[in-house]
């Protein structure tokens, strides 16, 4: 897979060979976090035009409900943007803040990142070149990541992004799950959904017992869900699951099933 992206004057391109090079999941740490402003700053000490817009979006809109009760902000509705812009301008004037414009208001509400034509052209050309290399074998493809920026002159840097040994998407090394030995299957199921690391939607859980594959619970298939529903109330011991056993979890949030190795602890060990 050849992938590329831009953000303002910055861009990157990459080549991914499944199983050989780092996948996108391996390099999620490369992506910057979404910018959020502290609520106390927005409410009491705004300093930027964005603070004024966020104040109207987060606090004033729910309070005044200008377009009716429970009407959410629609970033593509000019009337919504106009109302937020006018209220933001009033807020900015109150604190002597300059720079609130209709365009900026729309950008903050819709989380728009400005696109720069020259950066898009460079990254598009880099991706097209890598596709040509791979399809024709005319020369070695990129190994496997390149950064580009033209904020102050032009700078580019290719490097090899390394695979993560514990990557949820492409690693073959089992993940470790630690639970008390008297836990129920429901405890594991709820953890996979509520955990910030996994954030699964409706995980299907299977394992191998006495050399035979056994479905412990699967919500996505109605007939199987009915037959395995009672397993959620059973303890791991009742299901024949022992310490060190592997379970296999499939979910819509992951491209392949994930293997987990259970570490069951006694209350003495805890």
Backbone as numpy.savetxt, mean C-alpha at the origin, in Angstrom:
# Nx Ny Nz CAx CAy CAz Cx Cy Cz
8.82 -7.72 -16.42 7.98 -6.53 -16.42 8.86 -5.29 -16.42
8.48 -4.32 -17.22 9.16 -3.03 -17.25 8.22 -2.00 -16.64
8.71 -1.28 -15.65 7.87 -0.34 -14.92 8.57 1.01 -14.82
7.80 2.07 -14.86 8.35 3.41 -14.70 7.33 4.35 -14.09
7.82 5.42 -13.49 6.92 6.39 -12.89 7.61 7.71 -12.67
6.82 8.77 -12.55 7.38 10.11 -12.32 6.62 10.82 -11.22
7.30 11.76 -10.61 6.70 12.64 -9.60 7.37 13.99 -9.73
6.69 14.90 -10.44 7.30 16.21 -10.68 8.56 16.08 -11.53
9.69 16.54 -10.99 10.96 16.48 -11.72 11.75 15.20 -11.43
11.15 14.26 -10.75 11.84 13.01 -10.41 11.15 11.84 -11.10
11.94 10.82 -11.42 11.37 9.65 -12.06 12.23 8.43 -11.84
11.68 7.27 -12.19 12.44 6.03 -12.09 11.93 5.04 -13.11
12.78 4.11 -13.47 12.41 3.00 -14.35 13.06 1.74 -13.80
12.43 0.60 -14.06 12.97 -0.64 -13.51 12.58 -1.82 -14.40
13.38 -2.86 -14.32 13.10 -4.12 -15.02 12.96 -5.22 -13.98
11.86 -5.95 -14.03 11.61 -7.02 -13.06 11.51 -8.35 -13.79
12.41 -9.27 -13.46 12.32 -10.65 -13.92 11.79 -11.48 -12.75
10.56 -11.99 -12.84 9.96 -12.70 -11.71 10.84 -13.82 -11.18
11.04 -13.81 -9.87 11.85 -14.84 -9.22 13.34 -14.58 -9.25
13.78 -13.62 -10.08 15.21 -13.35 -10.21 15.59 -11.99 -9.61
14.77 -10.99 -9.86 15.08 -9.64 -9.36 14.03 -9.20 -8.35
14.32 -8.10 -7.68 13.40 -7.58 -6.67 12.07 -7.21 -7.29
10.99 -7.62 -6.62 9.65 -7.26 -7.10 9.26 -5.89 -6.53
8.09 -5.42 -6.89 7.63 -4.11 -6.40 7.45 -4.14 -4.89
6.94 -5.27 -4.37 6.74 -5.39 -2.92 8.07 -5.28 -2.18
9.15 -5.78 -2.77 10.47 -5.71 -2.14 10.94 -4.27 -1.94
10.47 -3.39 -2.80 11.00 -2.01 -2.80 9.94 -0.98 -2.40
8.94 -1.40 -1.64 7.93 -0.44 -1.20 8.53 0.66 -0.33
9.64 0.36 0.33 10.29 1.37 1.17 10.87 2.52 0.35
11.01 2.32 -0.96 11.54 3.39 -1.82 10.53 4.53 -1.97
9.26 4.23 -1.82 8.22 5.22 -2.09 8.01 6.12 -0.87
7.95 7.43 -1.08 7.78 8.35 0.07 6.38 8.24 0.64
6.24 8.45 1.94 4.90 8.42 2.55 4.06 9.61 2.11
2.76 9.44 2.13 1.86 10.53 1.79 1.99 11.65 2.80
2.01 12.89 2.30 2.18 14.05 3.18 0.88 14.32 3.93
0.97 14.33 5.25 -0.16 14.69 6.09 0.27 15.77 7.08
-0.63 16.68 7.38 -0.32 17.77 8.29 -0.94 17.50 9.66
-0.22 17.82 10.74 -0.78 17.64 12.09 -2.07 18.43 12.27
-3.06 17.80 12.86 -4.36 18.44 13.02 -4.28 19.68 13.90
-3.39 19.66 14.91 -3.26 20.82 15.79 -2.73 22.03 15.02
-1.82 21.80 14.09 -1.30 22.89 13.26 -2.38 23.43 12.34
-3.14 22.54 11.73 -4.21 22.96 10.83 -5.25 23.80 11.56
-5.58 23.40 12.78 -6.67 24.06 13.51 -6.25 25.36 14.19
-5.01 25.44 14.67 -4.63 26.57 15.53 -3.52 27.45 14.97
-2.52 26.86 14.31 -1.38 27.66 13.85 -1.03 27.37 12.40
-1.93 27.64 11.47 -1.62 27.39 10.05 -0.51 28.31 9.56
0.39 27.76 8.74 1.50 28.55 8.21 1.57 28.49 6.69
0.94 27.49 6.10 1.01 27.27 4.66 -0.39 27.34 4.06
-0.48 27.66 2.77 -1.81 27.64 2.13 -2.47 26.26 2.19
-1.64 25.21 2.17 -2.18 23.85 2.27 -2.87 23.62 3.61
-2.34 24.25 4.67 -2.97 24.12 5.98 -4.40 24.68 5.96
-4.59 25.79 5.27 -5.92 26.41 5.20 -6.89 25.52 4.43
-6.41 24.94 3.35 -7.27 24.06 2.54 -7.64 22.80 3.32
-6.66 22.23 4.01 -6.93 21.03 4.80 -7.88 21.33 5.96
-7.79 22.54 6.52 -8.71 22.93 7.59 -10.16 22.89 7.10
-10.37 23.45 5.92 -11.73 23.46 5.36 -12.17 22.04 5.00
-11.26 21.26 4.43 -11.61 19.91 3.99 -11.93 18.98 5.16
-11.11 19.05 6.21 -11.24 18.10 7.32 -12.19 18.57 8.41
-12.24 19.88 8.66 -13.00 20.38 9.80 -14.27 21.15 9.41
-14.12 22.08 8.47 -15.25 22.94 8.14 -16.32 22.22 7.33
-15.89 21.40 6.37 -16.87 20.68 5.53 -17.80 19.79 6.36
-17.27 18.90 7.24 -18.18 18.06 8.04 -19.07 18.87 8.98
-18.56 20.03 9.42 -19.33 20.84 10.37 -20.48 21.58 9.69
-20.21 22.17 8.53 -21.23 23.00 7.87 -22.08 22.22 6.86
-21.54 21.11 6.34 -22.27 20.28 5.36 -22.93 21.15 4.29
-22.13 21.86 3.49 -22.67 22.87 2.56 -23.57 22.31 1.47
-23.42 21.03 1.14 -24.23 20.44 0.07 -25.16 19.35 0.58
-25.49 19.41 1.86 -26.42 18.44 2.43 -25.73 17.49 3.38
-26.54 16.84 4.21 -26.00 15.92 5.21 -25.35 14.71 4.54
-24.18 14.34 5.07 -23.46 13.14 4.64 -23.03 13.16 3.18
-22.93 14.35 2.59 -22.42 14.47 1.21 -20.91 14.58 1.26
-20.22 13.60 0.68 -18.76 13.59 0.69 -18.20 14.56 -0.35
-16.97 14.98 -0.12 -16.31 15.89 -1.07 -16.02 15.15 -2.37
-16.41 15.76 -3.47 -16.12 15.22 -4.80 -15.10 16.14 -5.47
-13.88 15.65 -5.61 -12.81 16.47 -6.18 -13.03 16.85 -7.63
-13.98 16.18 -8.31 -14.27 16.48 -9.71 -15.49 17.39 -9.86
-16.09 17.78 -8.75 -17.25 18.67 -8.79 -16.77 20.12 -8.61
-16.90 20.96 -9.64 -16.42 22.35 -9.55 -17.05 23.14 -8.40
-18.32 22.84 -8.08 -18.98 23.57 -6.99 -18.35 23.23 -5.65
-17.99 21.97 -5.45 -17.34 21.57 -4.20 -15.98 22.26 -4.07
-15.20 22.22 -5.15 -13.87 22.83 -5.12 -13.97 24.34 -4.91
-14.96 24.97 -5.56 -15.13 26.42 -5.42 -15.45 26.79 -3.98
-16.33 26.02 -3.33 -16.69 26.31 -1.94 -15.47 26.16 -1.03
-14.71 25.09 -1.23 -13.51 24.87 -0.41 -12.50 25.98 -0.65
-12.35 26.39 -1.91 -11.40 27.46 -2.25 -11.78 28.77 -1.57
-13.05 29.14 -1.63 -13.49 30.41 -1.03 -13.31 30.41 0.48
-13.66 29.30 1.13 -13.50 29.21 2.58 -12.02 29.18 2.96
-11.21 28.53 2.14 -9.76 28.48 2.40 -9.14 29.87 2.26
-9.63 30.63 1.29 -9.14 31.99 1.09 -9.48 32.87 2.30
-10.68 32.70 2.85 -11.05 33.44 4.06 -10.13 33.07 5.22
-9.85 31.79 5.34 -8.97 31.32 6.42 -7.56 31.87 6.23
-7.08 31.88 4.99 -5.73 32.39 4.71 -5.63 33.89 5.00
-6.64 34.64 4.64 -6.64 36.08 4.92 -6.64 36.37 6.42
-7.30 35.51 7.17 -7.35 35.68 8.62 -5.97 35.56 9.25
-5.13 34.69 8.66 -3.79 34.47 9.22 -2.69 35.07 8.33
-3.07 35.93 7.38 -2.10 36.61 6.49 -1.22 35.61 5.74
-1.85 34.59 5.18 -1.15 33.57 4.41 -1.47 33.77 2.93
-0.43 33.81 2.10 -0.60 33.98 0.66 -0.47 32.64 -0.06
-1.04 32.58 -1.26 -0.80 31.41 -2.11 -1.98 30.48 -2.31
-3.12 30.76 -1.68 -4.29 29.89 -1.89 -4.91 30.22 -3.25
-4.93 29.25 -4.15 -5.52 29.41 -5.47 -6.50 28.27 -5.73
-7.31 28.45 -6.74 -8.27 27.39 -7.12 -7.52 26.13 -7.53
-6.45 26.31 -8.29 -5.68 25.16 -8.76 -5.03 24.42 -7.61
-4.46 25.16 -6.66 -3.84 24.52 -5.50 -4.89 23.78 -4.67
-6.06 24.40 -4.52 -7.15 23.76 -3.77 -7.52 22.42 -4.39
-7.67 22.41 -5.69 -8.00 21.16 -6.38 -6.89 20.13 -6.23
-5.65 20.61 -6.27 -4.51 19.70 -6.12 -4.45 19.07 -4.75
-4.73 19.84 -3.70 -4.70 19.31 -2.33 -5.85 18.33 -2.11
-7.03 18.69 -2.57 -8.21 17.83 -2.37 -8.05 16.50 -3.10
-7.53 16.53 -4.32 -7.41 15.32 -5.13 -6.03 14.67 -5.04
-5.15 15.24 -4.20 -3.78 14.71 -4.05 -3.07 14.65 -5.40
-3.19 15.73 -6.15 -2.59 15.77 -7.48 -1.11 16.12 -7.38
-0.28 15.36 -8.07 1.15 15.65 -8.18 1.40 16.18 -9.59
1.92 17.40 -9.74 2.11 17.98 -11.07 3.00 17.09 -11.95
2.60 16.95 -13.20 3.39 16.17 -14.16 4.24 17.12 -15.00
5.50 16.74 -15.22 6.43 17.54 -16.02 6.70 16.77 -17.31
6.43 17.40 -18.44 6.51 16.72 -19.73 7.90 16.16 -20.00
8.95 16.93 -19.67 10.31 16.46 -19.95 10.65 15.21 -19.15
10.23 15.17 -17.88 10.49 14.00 -17.05 9.73 12.79 -17.57
8.46 12.99 -17.94 7.67 11.90 -18.50 8.31 11.34 -19.77
8.85 12.24 -20.60 9.46 11.81 -21.86 10.70 10.95 -21.61
11.52 11.36 -20.64 12.75 10.61 -20.34 12.42 9.22 -19.82
11.48 9.13 -18.88 11.14 7.84 -18.30 10.45 6.94 -19.32
9.58 7.51 -20.15 8.93 6.73 -21.20 9.96 6.18 -22.17
10.96 7.00 -22.51 12.02 6.54 -23.41 12.85 5.43 -22.77
13.13 5.57 -21.48 13.90 4.54 -20.77 13.14 3.21 -20.76
11.83 3.27 -20.50 11.03 2.04 -20.49 10.97 1.40 -21.88
10.78 2.23 -22.90 10.72 1.71 -24.27 12.05 1.07 -24.67
13.15 1.68 -24.24 14.47 1.12 -24.55 14.66 -0.24 -23.90
14.21 -0.38 -22.65 14.35 -1.67 -21.96 13.49 -2.75 -22.61
12.30 -2.37 -23.07 11.45 -3.34 -23.78 12.13 -3.80 -25.06
12.76 -2.86 -25.78 13.49 -3.21 -27.00 14.63 -4.17 -26.70
15.37 -3.91 -25.63 16.48 -4.79 -25.26 16.00 -6.21 -24.98
14.90 -6.31 -24.24 14.41 -7.63 -23.83 13.84 -8.40 -25.01
13.07 -7.73 -25.86 12.40 -8.43 -26.97 13.36 -8.81 -28.09
14.42 -8.04 -28.28 15.35 -8.32 -29.38 16.65 -8.96 -28.93
16.92 -8.92 -27.60 18.19 -9.44 -27.05 19.39 -8.75 -27.69
19.23 -7.48 -28.05 20.32 -6.75 -28.69 21.43 -6.41 -27.71
21.08 -6.28 -26.43 22.08 -6.02 -25.40 21.47 -6.31 -24.04
22.31 -6.28 -23.00 21.84 -6.62 -21.67 20.85 -5.58 -21.16
19.76 -6.02 -20.54 18.80 -5.06 -19.97 19.33 -4.42 -18.70
18.65 -3.42 -18.25 18.99 -2.72 -17.02 18.98 -3.69 -15.84
19.95 -3.54 -14.96 20.03 -4.40 -13.77 20.07 -3.53 -12.51
18.91 -3.26 -11.96 17.57 -3.45 -12.46 16.71 -2.21 -12.18
17.35 -1.12 -11.72 16.61 0.08 -11.28 17.43 1.32 -11.64
16.75 2.36 -12.10 17.45 3.60 -12.40 16.62 4.78 -11.89
17.28 5.71 -11.22 16.66 6.95 -10.76 17.02 8.09 -11.70
16.13 9.06 -11.82 16.37 10.22 -12.68 15.80 11.46 -12.00
16.55 12.55 -12.05 16.03 13.83 -11.55 16.61 14.96 -12.38
15.79 15.95 -12.66 16.28 17.14 -13.39 15.82 18.41 -12.69
15.85 18.37 -11.36 15.51 19.57 -10.59 16.60 20.63 -10.67
17.86 20.20 -10.64 19.00 21.12 -10.69 20.05 20.48 -11.58
19.96 20.72 -12.89 20.76 19.97 -13.83 20.10 18.62 -14.08
20.87 17.67 -14.58 20.35 16.33 -14.86 21.21 15.31 -14.12
20.55 14.43 -13.39 21.26 13.40 -12.63 20.54 12.07 -12.80
21.29 11.01 -13.06 20.72 9.68 -13.17 21.66 8.68 -12.52
21.07 7.64 -11.93 21.88 6.68 -11.19 21.25 5.29 -11.27
21.89 4.36 -12.01 21.38 2.98 -12.03 21.97 2.16 -10.87
21.19 1.28 -10.31 21.69 0.39 -9.25 20.84 -0.87 -9.22
21.33 -1.86 -8.50 20.61 -3.13 -8.39 19.80 -3.16 -7.09
18.49 -3.12 -7.22 17.62 -3.26 -6.05 17.62 -4.72 -5.63
17.87 -4.97 -4.35 18.00 -6.35 -3.87 16.67 -6.91 -3.40
16.52 -8.21 -3.58 15.31 -8.89 -3.10 15.32 -8.94 -1.57
14.14 -8.82 -0.98 13.99 -8.97 0.46 13.76 -10.45 0.77
14.53 -10.95 1.73 14.40 -12.36 2.06 13.02 -12.69 2.62
12.39 -11.72 3.28 11.08 -11.97 3.89 9.95 -11.28 3.13
10.15 -11.02 1.84 9.12 -10.36 1.04 7.85 -11.21 1.00
6.71 -10.56 1.24 5.44 -11.29 1.26 5.04 -11.78 -0.13
5.51 -11.11 -1.17 5.07 -11.44 -2.52 5.94 -12.49 -3.21
7.26 -12.40 -3.05 8.13 -13.27 -3.85 9.04 -14.18 -3.04
9.09 -14.01 -1.72 9.99 -14.85 -0.92 9.41 -16.24 -0.71
10.28 -17.25 -0.71 9.86 -18.63 -0.45 10.10 -19.02 1.00
10.65 -18.10 1.79 10.92 -18.37 3.20 9.63 -18.17 4.00
9.21 -19.16 4.78 7.96 -19.01 5.56 8.04 -17.86 6.56
6.93 -17.15 6.70 6.81 -16.13 7.74 6.47 -16.82 9.06
6.93 -16.26 10.16 6.67 -16.86 11.48 5.51 -16.15 12.16
4.56 -16.95 12.63 3.44 -16.44 13.42 3.52 -17.04 14.81
3.55 -16.21 15.83 3.64 -16.68 17.22 2.31 -16.48 17.92
1.77 -17.58 18.44 0.49 -17.56 19.16 0.57 -18.48 20.36
-0.24 -18.24 21.40 -0.34 -19.20 22.51 -0.87 -20.53 22.00
-0.43 -21.63 22.62 -0.80 -22.95 22.14 -2.29 -23.24 22.27
-3.00 -22.49 23.12 -4.44 -22.71 23.27 -5.27 -21.76 22.40
-4.64 -21.13 21.43 -5.35 -20.20 20.55 -6.33 -20.94 19.65
-7.33 -20.21 19.21 -8.30 -20.75 18.26 -7.94 -20.28 16.85
-8.50 -20.97 15.86 -8.25 -20.57 14.48 -8.75 -19.15 14.23
-9.81 -18.75 14.93 -10.33 -17.39 14.81 -9.27 -16.35 15.16
-8.41 -16.65 16.14 -7.36 -15.71 16.54 -6.40 -15.45 15.39
-6.03 -16.50 14.67 -5.12 -16.34 13.53 -5.82 -15.59 12.40
-7.05 -15.96 12.13 -7.82 -15.32 11.06 -7.97 -13.82 11.31
-8.35 -13.45 12.53 -8.51 -12.03 12.86 -7.19 -11.28 12.80
-6.11 -11.94 13.22 -4.80 -11.28 13.19 -4.38 -10.95 11.76
-4.60 -11.87 10.83 -4.22 -11.63 9.44 -4.99 -10.46 8.84
-6.20 -10.22 9.32 -7.01 -9.12 8.81 -6.64 -7.80 9.48
-6.44 -7.84 10.80 -6.23 -6.61 11.57 -4.78 -6.16 11.61
-3.84 -7.05 11.32 -2.42 -6.70 11.40 -2.08 -5.63 10.36
-1.32 -4.62 10.78 -0.88 -3.57 9.86 0.08 -4.12 8.81
0.74 -5.24 9.11 1.70 -5.82 8.18 1.00 -6.55 7.03
-0.09 -7.26 7.31 -0.73 -8.10 6.29 -2.01 -7.47 5.71
-2.88 -6.94 6.55 -4.10 -6.24 6.11 -4.89 -7.04 5.07
-5.12 -8.30 5.35 -5.85 -9.14 4.41 -7.35 -8.86 4.48
-8.06 -9.28 3.43 -9.50 -9.05 3.34 -10.30 -10.26 3.82
-10.07 -11.41 3.21 -10.78 -12.63 3.59 -9.84 -13.82 3.35
-8.84 -13.99 4.21 -7.84 -15.03 3.98 -8.41 -16.44 4.01
-7.98 -17.25 3.06 -8.30 -18.67 3.05 -7.11 -19.43 3.63
-7.36 -20.29 4.61 -6.28 -20.96 5.35 -6.33 -22.46 5.11
-5.22 -23.02 4.66 -5.10 -24.46 4.47 -3.82 -24.95 5.13
-3.71 -26.26 5.31 -2.50 -26.86 5.87 -2.41 -28.30 5.39
-1.36 -28.98 5.81 -1.19 -30.40 5.49 -1.14 -31.17 6.79
-2.06 -32.12 6.96 -2.12 -32.96 8.16 -2.07 -34.42 7.74
-1.11 -35.16 8.26 -0.92 -36.58 7.92 -0.77 -36.78 6.41
-0.07 -35.85 5.78 0.20 -35.98 4.35 -0.94 -35.58 3.45
-2.05 -35.10 4.03 -3.21 -34.72 3.23 -3.50 -33.23 3.41
-3.83 -32.58 2.30 -4.17 -31.16 2.35 -5.54 -30.98 3.01
-5.63 -30.02 3.93 -6.87 -29.78 4.66 -7.18 -28.29 4.64
-8.38 -27.96 4.21 -8.83 -26.57 4.23 -9.39 -26.25 5.61
-8.75 -25.33 6.31 -9.21 -24.96 7.65 -10.35 -23.96 7.59
-10.22 -22.98 6.71 -11.30 -22.01 6.54 -11.10 -21.27 5.22
-12.21 -21.08 4.49 -12.15 -20.33 3.24 -13.48 -19.60 3.06
-13.44 -18.29 3.18 -14.65 -17.48 3.11 -15.07 -17.17 1.69
-14.13 -17.15 0.76 -14.42 -16.70 -0.60 -15.31 -17.66 -1.38
-15.32 -18.94 -1.01 -16.18 -19.92 -1.68 -17.29 -20.30 -0.71
-18.53 -19.99 -1.06 -19.65 -20.12 -0.13 -19.81 -21.54 0.40
-19.76 -22.53 -0.49 -19.97 -23.91 -0.06 -18.89 -24.37 0.91
-17.64 -23.95 0.66 -16.54 -24.32 1.56 -16.65 -23.55 2.87
-17.07 -22.29 2.78 -17.22 -21.47 3.99 -18.21 -22.09 4.96
-19.32 -22.62 4.43 -20.34 -23.24 5.28 -19.77 -24.47 5.99
-18.98 -25.26 5.27 -18.43 -26.50 5.84 -17.30 -26.25 6.83
-16.59 -25.14 6.66 -15.42 -24.89 7.52 -15.67 -23.81 8.57
-16.86 -23.27 8.62 -17.17 -22.16 9.53 -16.92 -22.54 10.99
-17.30 -23.76 11.36 -17.15 -24.19 12.76 -15.69 -24.30 13.18
-14.77 -24.42 12.21 -13.35 -24.53 12.55 -12.83 -23.28 13.24
-13.45 -22.13 12.97 -12.99 -20.89 13.59 -13.13 -20.93 15.10
-14.10 -21.71 15.60 -14.34 -21.80 17.04 -13.43 -22.82 17.71
-12.78 -23.66 16.91 -11.97 -24.74 17.46 -10.56 -24.25 17.78
-9.94 -24.90 18.77 -8.55 -24.59 19.09 -7.64 -25.22 18.05
-6.41 -24.74 17.97 -5.46 -25.30 17.02 -5.20 -26.77 17.31
-5.20 -27.11 18.59 -4.98 -28.51 18.99 -6.10 -29.40 18.49
-7.34 -28.92 18.59 -8.48 -29.70 18.10 -8.41 -29.91 16.59
-7.81 -28.98 15.89 -7.68 -29.09 14.43 -6.49 -29.92 14.01
-5.70 -30.39 14.99 -4.54 -31.21 14.68 -3.31 -30.42 14.31
-3.28 -29.14 14.67 -2.15 -28.27 14.33 -1.18 -28.24 15.50
0.09 -28.48 15.22 1.11 -28.55 16.26 2.15 -27.45 16.07
3.00 -27.29 17.06 4.06 -26.28 17.00 5.00 -26.57 15.83
5.34 -25.53 15.07 6.23 -25.68 13.93 5.53 -26.04 12.64
4.23 -26.27 12.69 3.50 -26.65 11.49 3.32 -25.44 10.57
3.26 -25.71 9.29 3.09 -24.65 8.30 1.63 -24.56 7.85
1.15 -23.34 7.72 -0.17 -23.11 7.14 0.01 -22.24 5.90
-0.92 -22.37 4.97 -0.83 -21.65 3.70 -2.04 -20.73 3.58
-1.77 -19.46 3.36 -2.83 -18.45 3.36 -2.90 -17.77 2.00
-4.08 -17.79 1.41 -4.32 -17.11 0.13 -5.33 -15.99 0.35
-5.07 -14.85 -0.29 -5.96 -13.70 -0.13 -5.86 -12.83 -1.37
-6.90 -12.04 -1.60 -6.91 -11.16 -2.77 -5.85 -10.07 -2.71
-5.30 -9.82 -1.54 -4.29 -8.76 -1.40 -2.89 -9.24 -1.76
-2.70 -10.55 -1.98 -1.38 -11.08 -2.32 -1.45 -11.85 -3.63
-0.42 -11.73 -4.49 -0.46 -12.42 -5.79 -0.37 -13.93 -5.66
0.30 -14.42 -4.63 0.42 -15.86 -4.40 0.12 -16.15 -2.94
-0.05 -17.43 -2.63 -0.30 -17.79 -1.24 0.97 -17.58 -0.41
0.78 -17.27 0.87 1.90 -17.03 1.79 2.00 -18.21 2.75
3.22 -18.68 2.96 3.46 -19.78 3.89 3.85 -19.22 5.25
3.14 -19.66 6.28 3.44 -19.25 7.65 3.85 -20.47 8.47
4.86 -20.29 9.29 5.27 -21.33 10.24 4.80 -20.91 11.62
4.02 -21.79 12.27 3.43 -21.45 13.56 4.39 -21.73 14.70
4.58 -20.73 15.53 5.36 -20.87 16.75 4.38 -20.78 17.92
4.00 -21.95 18.45 3.00 -22.01 19.52 3.70 -22.03 20.86
3.38 -21.06 21.70 4.05 -20.92 22.99 3.10 -21.28 24.13
3.66 -21.79 25.20 2.87 -22.07 26.40 2.80 -20.81 27.25
1.91 -20.80 28.22 1.77 -19.64 29.09 3.03 -19.44 29.93
3.75 -20.52 30.20 5.00 -20.42 30.96 6.03 -19.63 30.17
6.09 -19.89 28.84 7.05 -19.20 27.98 6.69 -17.74 27.83
5.40 -17.41 27.83 4.98 -16.01 27.73 5.35 -15.24 28.98
